[in-house]
Amino acid sequence: MLVSGCDIGSLTAKAVILRDGQQVAACIEPVGADASASAASILKKALAVAGLSGKDLDCCCATGYGRQQVAAADMNMSEISCHGLGAHSLDESIRTIIDIGGQDCKVIAVDAKGGVQDFAMNDKCAAGTGRCLEVLAGTIEVELSKLGALAQKSRKPVNITNKCSIFMELEVIDRMLEKKKQKDIAAGICDAVARRVAGLAKSVGLEERVCVTGGVAQNLGVIERLAGHLGMSFVDLPINPQMVGAYGAAVFAERAVGTKKGA
């Protein structure tokens, strides 16, 4: 059985291909102005990595903001369902998923089968998202990919108190004018985002065990502080945490094919 999951998010496009339940390809690239073109591009790349063509696929499931733009999709599912099932399929002990994406943050509680029981979502403000980190990293002239490592070097993080991303940026500028060290401002940025995510997580209630997905999961400056605010450690996933939504979509595609064959 060959299936694919295609996750077209606000900032990146991801595709995963499974062969009989085993991942054989996983690709990611920035989303362009045309979501449908990005979907076609990322799926083509994943198929090339696996040495396949579109006609070899039994099913393709799309997810993410641009899921309606995936021309090759046979079905689509919400990113909440895909992150929930994806994380659970990778580790059946997981009961809570914290997904920190480019434009929103979600906290998802799943049952013993990976089905969504409850969730909370921060989609009204960019604070607590990858986009917020990107803007603030740019303000202090640090590459986003290097922000977390820089923050880890700090011993005196500044305190950023605003909860709005726009006012957070103004506060960061104030700290710069005060000649605070770049690493201490970076640590303050990561801590501010972590506090916003922790507040959302507590609103749902955390069931052990917990994992973090999405692009921000790769920022250890945020993740270490988030773990501290929640008083827990997170489950390490066996794949890139940014790919979990696409992986979950592929699992949904696999289930759809199995159901069809069993009909």
C-alpha positions in Angstrom: 0.0 0.0 0.0 1.4 3.4 -1.0 -0.2 6.6 0.4 0.8 10.2 0.9 0.0 13.0 3.3 0.3 16.6 2.1 0.3 19.4 4.7 0.1 22.9 3.2 0.6 25.3 6.1 0.8 29.1 6.3 4.6 29.1 5.9 5.7 25.7 4.7 4.5 22.8 2.5 5.2 19.2 3.7 4.7 15.8 2.1 5.2 12.3 3.5 4.9 9.0 1.7 4.2 5.7 3.5 4.7 2.3 2.0 2.9 -0.4 4.1 3.1 1.9 7.1 6.7 2.7 6.8 7.9 6.2 5.9 9.8 6.2 2.6 9.9 9.9 1.9 9.5 13.2 3.7 10.0 16.7 2.1 9.5 20.3 3.2 9.8 23.7 1.5 8.5 27.2 1.9 5.0 27.9 0.6 4.8 30.3 -2.3 2.1 32.8 -3.3 0.2 30.0 -5.1 -0.7 27.3 -2.6 -1.8 24.8 -5.3 1.6 25.2 -7.0 3.4 24.6 -3.7 1.3 21.5 -3.1 2.1 20.1 -6.5 5.8 20.9 -6.1 6.2 19.3 -2.6 4.4 16.2 -3.6 6.4 15.8 -6.8 9.6 16.1 -4.7 8.5 13.5 -2.2 7.5 11.1 -5.0 10.9 11.6 -6.6 12.7 10.8 -3.3 10.7 7.6 -3.1 11.3 6.7 -6.8 7.5 6.9 -7.5 5.0 8.8 -9.6 1.6 10.0 -8.7 -0.1 7.1 -10.4 1.6 4.7 -7.9 -0.3 6.2 -4.9 -3.4 4.4 -3.6 -4.5 7.6 -1.8 -3.4 11.1 -1.0 -4.8 13.0 2.0 -4.4 16.8 2.4 -4.3 18.9 5.5 -3.3 22.4 6.6 -4.6 25.8 5.7 -4.2 25.1 2.0 -5.7 21.6 2.0 -8.4 22.5 -0.5 -5.7 23.5 -3.0 -4.1 20.1 -3.3 -5.2 18.9 -6.7 -3.9 15.4 -6.2 -5.7 14.8 -2.9 -8.4 12.1 -2.7 -9.5 13.4 0.7 -8.7 16.0 3.3 -8.6 16.3 7.1 -8.1 19.1 9.6 -4.6 19.8 10.9 -5.9 19.2 14.4 -7.0 15.7 13.6 -3.8 15.0 11.6 -1.4 16.2 14.3 -3.3 14.2 16.8 -3.3 11.0 14.9 0.2 11.5 13.5 1.8 11.9 17.0 -0.2 9.0 18.4 0.8 6.8 15.5 4.4 7.6 16.2 4.1 6.9 19.9 0.8 5.4 21.3 1.6 6.6 24.8 1.1 10.3 23.8 -2.1 11.9 25.0 -1.5 15.6 24.5 0.0 17.4 21.5 1.2 21.0 21.6 1.4 22.1 17.9 3.3 25.4 17.5 2.9 26.4 13.9 3.7 29.5 11.8 0.4 31.4 12.4 -1.3 29.6 15.2 -0.8 27.3 18.2 -3.0 24.4 19.1 -3.1 22.1 22.2 -4.8 18.8 21.3 -5.9 16.0 23.7 -6.3 12.6 22.1 -7.7 9.3 23.3 -6.1 5.8 23.3 -6.8 5.5 19.6 -5.5 8.9 18.6 -8.9 10.5 18.2 -9.3 14.1 19.2 -11.1 14.5 22.6 -10.5 18.3 23.1 -8.4 21.1 21.8 -7.7 24.8 22.3 -6.4 27.1 19.6 -4.7 30.5 19.6 -5.5 32.0 16.2 -6.5 35.6 17.2 -2.9 36.9 17.7 0.5 35.9 16.3 2.1 35.9 19.8 3.0 32.3 20.7 3.6 31.3 17.1 6.5 30.8 14.7 5.6 34.1 12.9 6.0 36.0 16.2 9.5 34.5 16.7 10.4 35.3 13.1 9.5 38.9 13.4 11.2 39.4 16.8 14.3 37.5 15.6 14.5 39.9 12.7 14.2 42.9 15.0 17.4 41.8 16.8 19.0 40.8 13.5 19.3 37.1 14.2 18.5 34.3 11.8 15.4 32.5 13.1 17.2 29.2 12.9 19.8 30.5 15.3 17.5 32.2 17.8 17.0 29.2 20.1 20.7 28.4 20.3 21.5 32.1 21.1 18.9 32.1 23.8 20.4 29.0 25.5 23.6 31.0 26.1 21.8 33.6 28.2 22.0 33.7 32.0 20.0 36.9 32.4 17.1 36.8 30.1 15.1 40.1 29.8 11.5 40.1 30.8 9.1 40.8 27.9 5.7 41.3 29.5 3.4 42.3 26.6 1.0 39.6 25.3 0.5 41.2 21.8 3.1 40.5 19.2 3.1 44.2 18.0 3.8 45.5 21.5 6.3 42.7 22.1 8.3 44.0 19.2 8.2 47.6 20.6 9.3 46.2 24.0 12.2 44.3 22.3 13.3 47.6 20.6 13.2 49.3 24.0 15.5 46.6 25.4 17.9 47.1 22.5 18.0 50.8 23.2 18.9 50.0 26.8 21.9 48.1 25.4 20.8 44.7 26.7 22.8 41.8 25.4 21.5 40.2 22.2 21.5 36.7 23.8 19.5 38.0 26.8 16.9 39.6 24.5 16.8 36.3 22.5 16.1 34.4 25.7 13.4 36.9 26.7 11.7 36.4 23.3 11.8 32.6 23.6 10.4 32.8 27.2 7.6 35.2 26.2 6.5 32.8 23.5 6.8 29.8 25.8 4.6 31.5 28.4 1.9 32.2 25.9 1.9 28.6 24.8 2.0 27.3 28.4 -1.1 29.4 29.2 -3.0 27.8 26.3 -1.9 24.3 27.3 -3.1 24.8 30.8 -6.5 25.8 29.5 -7.0 22.3 28.0 -5.3 20.4 30.8 -2.3 18.2 30.1 -2.5 14.4 30.1 0.8 12.6 30.3 2.5 12.0 27.9 3.0 15.2 26.0 4.9 16.0 22.7 5.5 19.2 20.8 5.0 19.4 17.0 5.3 22.1 14.4 8.3 24.2 13.3 8.8 25.8 16.7 9.4 22.4 18.2 12.9 22.7 16.7 13.7 25.9 18.7 15.2 24.5 21.9 15.2 28.0 23.4 11.4 27.9 23.4 11.0 24.2 24.2 13.2 24.2 27.3 11.4 27.2 28.7 8.0 25.7 27.8 9.0 22.5 29.7 10.0 24.6 32.7 6.7 26.6 32.7 4.7 23.4 32.5 6.9 21.5 34.9 7.4 18.5 32.6 9.5 16.9 29.9 8.3 16.1 26.4 8.3 12.9 24.5 10.9 12.8 21.7 9.4 11.9 18.3 11.2 9.7 15.9 10.6 12.1 12.9 11.0 15.8 12.3 8.2 17.3 14.5 7.4 19.7 11.7 6.3 16.7 9.6 3.8 15.3 12.0 0.8 16.8 10.4 1.7 15.4 7.0 2.5 12.1 8.6 -0.9 12.0 10.2 -2.6 12.8 6.9 -0.8 9.9 5.4 -2.1 7.6 8.2 -5.6 8.8 7.4 -5.0 8.0 3.8 -3.8 4.5 4.8 -6.9 3.9 6.9 -9.2 5.1 4.0 -7.6 2.6 1.7 -7.9 -0.2 4.3 -11.5 0.6 4.8 -12.2 0.6 1.1 -10.5 -2.7 0.6 -12.4 -4.2 3.5 -15.7 -3.0 2.1 
